[in-house]
C-alpha cells in the first residue's frame, strides 16, 4: 500500500510536468533496518526538480524538518533489470560514480514515523545535491570509501561504503530487483543513491 501511495504521488507530479531522473535506496544500513524493524531497504523516486548541482542554494522555507546525509551514488550506462540482479551485473551497469548529499525531510513531527510512512512519502527524499561525476572502474574499492560530513569544519558523522549492505553495489542490485517486481526498471542515464551508513559523532 505504501508504495502505491508513493507511485500515485509521483504520477501526479509527472502529470504536472516533472520528469523521473533516478531512484534512491534508503534504510540500507543494518543498524537502521534494526531500528525501523525491517529486514530490507526501501526506495524512492528522484524527479528532475529535486536534483541540484554542487553550489546550489536550498531555501529552508521550502522544507519542513530537513536533515542531510552523504551517500555514494551512481549514474547508469545501461538499463538494469531482473528478479535477481547479481553484484557483477550491477557493477557492469554503472558508468559514473559520485558523492551526493541527500536532503531528507518529513511531515511527521520529530521524525516519528514508520517505514510505511517513509515509503509513502517517497522514502523521505526532498532534494539531492550531486558532486562531480567520475568514470567508474572495476578497481574502485567503494566498500572502503570513507565518507565524512563536516559542518563548519567539525565532523558530525562518519561512515564507509561497506555500511551500505556490505557494499553500495548491493543496494543498486536490490533496487533493480524491487523495480522489476513492480514492472519497472533502472534505465541508462538515471541516477541512483545507494543510501547512507553513518555514525553520528
C-alpha positions as CSV (number, residue, x, y, z in Angstrom):
1,X,0.0,0.0,0.0
2,X,2.8,2.5,0.9
3,X,4.5,2.0,-2.5
4,X,1.1,2.5,-4.2
5,X,0.7,5.8,-2.4
6,X,4.2,6.8,-3.4
7,X,3.5,5.9,-7.0
8,X,0.3,7.9,-7.1
9,X,2.1,11.0,-5.7
10,X,4.9,10.6,-8.3
11,X,2.4,10.1,-11.1
12,X,0.6,13.3,-10.1
13,X,3.9,15.3,-10.3
14,X,4.8,13.7,-13.6
15,X,1.4,14.7,-15.0
16,X,2.3,18.2,-13.9
17,X,5.5,18.3,-15.9
18,X,8.1,16.6,-13.6
19,X,10.4,14.0,-15.1
20,X,11.8,10.9,-13.4
21,X,15.6,11.1,-13.4
22,X,16.5,8.3,-11.0
23,X,15.8,6.4,-7.8
24,X,17.1,6.2,-4.2
25,X,17.6,3.3,-1.9
26,X,17.1,4.0,1.8
27,X,17.4,2.2,5.1
28,X,20.4,0.4,3.7
29,X,22.5,0.0,6.9
30,X,21.9,-2.9,9.2
31,X,21.6,-0.5,12.2
32,X,18.9,1.5,10.5
33,X,17.0,-1.6,9.5
34,X,17.1,-2.9,13.1
35,X,15.9,0.5,14.3
36,X,13.0,0.5,11.9
37,X,12.1,-3.1,12.4
38,X,12.6,-4.2,8.8
39,X,14.9,-6.7,7.0
40,X,15.3,-4.9,3.7
41,X,15.8,-1.3,2.3
42,X,13.1,1.0,1.0
43,X,13.2,3.1,-2.1
44,X,12.0,6.4,-3.6
45,X,12.0,8.3,-6.9
46,X,14.2,11.2,-8.0
47,X,12.4,13.9,-10.0
48,X,14.3,16.5,-12.0
49,X,13.4,19.4,-9.8
50,X,14.8,17.6,-6.8
51,X,18.3,17.2,-8.2
52,X,20.7,20.2,-7.8
53,X,24.3,20.7,-8.7
54,X,27.1,21.5,-6.2
55,X,27.0,25.1,-5.1
56,X,23.2,25.3,-5.2
57,X,21.2,27.1,-2.5
58,X,18.3,25.3,-0.9
59,X,15.6,27.5,0.6
60,X,14.9,26.4,4.2
61,X,11.4,27.7,3.9
62,X,10.6,25.1,1.2
63,X,11.3,22.3,3.6
64,X,9.9,21.1,7.0
65,X,12.4,19.2,9.1
66,X,15.4,18.7,6.8
67,X,18.4,16.5,7.5
68,X,21.4,15.9,5.3
69,X,23.0,12.5,4.5
70,X,26.1,12.0,2.4
71,X,25.9,9.0,0.1
72,X,27.7,7.1,-2.7
73,X,25.7,7.4,-5.9
74,X,25.8,6.1,-9.4
75,X,24.9,7.2,-13.0
76,X,24.0,4.2,-15.1
77,X,25.4,3.5,-18.5
78,X,22.8,0.9,-19.4
79,X,19.4,-0.5,-18.3
80,X,19.5,-2.7,-15.2
81,X,16.6,-5.1,-14.5
82,X,15.8,-8.6,-13.4
83,X,14.4,-10.6,-10.5
84,X,17.8,-11.4,-9.1
85,X,20.4,-8.9,-10.3
86,X,23.9,-10.0,-9.3
87,X,26.8,-8.0,-8.0
88,X,28.8,-8.1,-11.2
89,X,25.8,-7.3,-13.3
90,X,25.2,-4.2,-11.1
91,X,28.8,-3.2,-11.4
92,X,28.8,-3.5,-15.2
93,X,25.8,-1.2,-15.4
94,X,27.5,1.7,-13.7
95,X,29.0,4.4,-15.9
96,X,29.9,7.0,-13.3
97,X,30.1,7.3,-9.5
98,X,29.8,10.4,-7.4
99,X,29.2,11.6,-3.9
100,X,25.8,13.1,-3.2
101,X,24.1,15.0,-0.4
102,X,20.6,13.8,0.1
103,X,18.3,16.2,1.9
104,X,15.7,14.1,3.6
105,X,12.5,15.6,5.1
106,X,9.3,14.5,6.7
107,X,5.9,16.0,7.7
108,X,5.9,13.7,10.8
109,X,6.6,15.7,14.0
110,X,10.0,14.9,15.4
111,X,10.7,12.3,12.8
112,X,8.4,9.8,14.5
113,X,7.5,7.7,11.5
114,X,7.2,4.1,10.5
115,X,8.8,2.5,7.4
116,X,5.4,2.6,5.7
117,X,5.1,6.4,6.4
118,X,8.6,7.0,4.9
119,X,7.9,4.9,1.8
120,X,4.6,6.6,1.1
121,X,6.4,10.0,1.4
122,X,8.9,9.0,-1.3
123,X,11.3,7.5,1.2
124,X,11.6,10.9,2.8
125,X,13.6,12.3,-0.1
126,X,13.3,16.0,-0.7
127,X,16.4,17.2,-2.6
128,X,19.7,15.7,-3.9
129,X,22.9,17.7,-4.4
130,X,25.3,16.0,-6.8
131,X,29.0,16.1,-6.6
132,X,31.4,15.8,-9.6
133,X,30.8,12.5,-11.5
134,X,33.9,10.4,-12.3
135,X,34.2,7.4,-14.6
136,X,33.6,4.1,-12.7
137,X,36.2,1.4,-12.9
138,X,36.2,-2.1,-11.5
139,X,39.3,-1.4,-9.4
140,X,37.5,1.2,-7.3
141,X,37.0,-0.1,-3.8
142,X,33.7,1.5,-2.8
143,X,33.4,-0.7,0.3
144,X,36.3,1.0,2.0
145,X,35.4,4.5,0.7
146,X,35.4,6.8,3.7
147,X,32.7,9.5,4.0
148,X,32.8,12.3,6.5
149,X,30.1,15.0,6.9
150,X,31.6,18.3,8.2
151,X,29.6,21.3,9.5
152,X,31.7,24.4,9.9
153,X,34.8,22.3,9.9
154,X,33.6,19.9,12.5
155,X,33.0,16.2,11.7
156,X,29.4,15.4,12.7
157,X,29.0,12.0,11.0
158,X,31.4,9.4,9.6
159,X,30.9,6.2,7.6
160,X,32.2,4.0,4.9
161,X,30.9,2.2,1.8
162,X,30.6,-1.2,3.5
163,X,28.0,0.1,5.9
164,X,25.6,0.1,2.9
165,X,24.5,-3.6,2.7
166,X,28.2,-4.6,2.8
167,X,28.8,-2.7,-0.5
168,X,27.0,0.1,-2.3
169,X,26.5,-2.0,-5.4
170,X,24.4,-4.4,-3.3
171,X,21.9,-1.6,-2.9
172,X,21.9,-1.0,-6.6
173,X,21.2,-4.7,-7.3
174,X,18.4,-4.8,-4.7
175,X,16.8,-1.7,-6.2
176,X,16.8,-3.2,-9.7
177,X,15.1,-6.3,-8.3
178,X,12.4,-4.3,-6.5
179,X,11.6,-2.2,-9.5
180,X,11.5,-5.3,-11.7
181,X,8.9,-6.9,-9.5
182,X,6.8,-3.7,-9.9
183,X,7.1,-3.8,-13.7
184,X,9.7,-1.0,-13.8
185,X,13.4,-0.9,-14.3
186,X,16.5,1.2,-13.8
187,X,17.3,3.0,-17.0
188,X,20.5,4.1,-18.7
189,X,21.4,7.7,-17.7
190,X,19.4,7.5,-14.4
191,X,20.9,8.5,-11.1
192,X,20.8,6.1,-8.1
193,X,21.6,6.9,-4.5
194,X,22.8,3.8,-2.6
195,X,21.8,5.0,0.8
196,X,23.7,6.2,3.9
197,X,25.6,4.3,6.5
198,X,26.7,6.8,9.1
199,X,27.5,7.1,12.8
200,X,26.8,10.5,14.3
201,X,29.8,12.0,16.2
